[in-house]
Amino acid sequence: MNEFKKDVFVGLVSFFGILSFIFGQFIISTMLFGIAALSSTMLADNRAKLERF
């Protein structure tokens, strides 16, 4: 997956996490925020590795 697709994925998961929080689905929103956090962390790690070389 290229960088743009990863950024879009993290953005969409975050957006749906906010929507599910607003609608009161707290377990689903927690899972979506966790997925977004893990994905963005892995994305940042990959970018850092690319910058070193």
KAFENWO-V819301 format. One record per run of one state. SS is the DSSP state (helix for helix, strand for strand, loop for the rest). FROM is the first residue (numbers start at 1). LEN is the number of residues. If there is no record, write none. Layout:
BEGIN
SS | FROM | LEN
SS | FROM | LEN
END
This chain:
BEGIN
loop | 1 | 2
helix | 3 | 20
loop | 23 | 3
helix | 26 | 27
loop | 53 | 1
END
